[in-house]
Amino acid sequence: MRSRTSIIRARVGKREFSAFIAEAVERELRGQVLDEYLADYESRKGPVPEQARQRARQVFDEVFAEEGEWPAAS
């Protein structure tokens, strides 16, 4: 059985491995940050409808793509 690392390397190439992993980790962290924002909002204002959650995720991803960097923590 092949390791996850070898499967990823075979798929994206040895040279692109680190960039692929960094991008995957960034996507995961962005998702976690958005989930934290939404949980905070819900604790103060109540449930967020699924359609609004999806739109928030889309806007959040667009902002990160435009900025090219993570926003400063407040």
Buried (B, 14 or more C-beta within 10 A) or exposed (E): EEEEEEEBBEEBEEEEBEEBEEEEEEEEEBEEBBEEEBEEBEEEEEEBEEEEBEEBBEEBBEEBEEEEEEEEEE
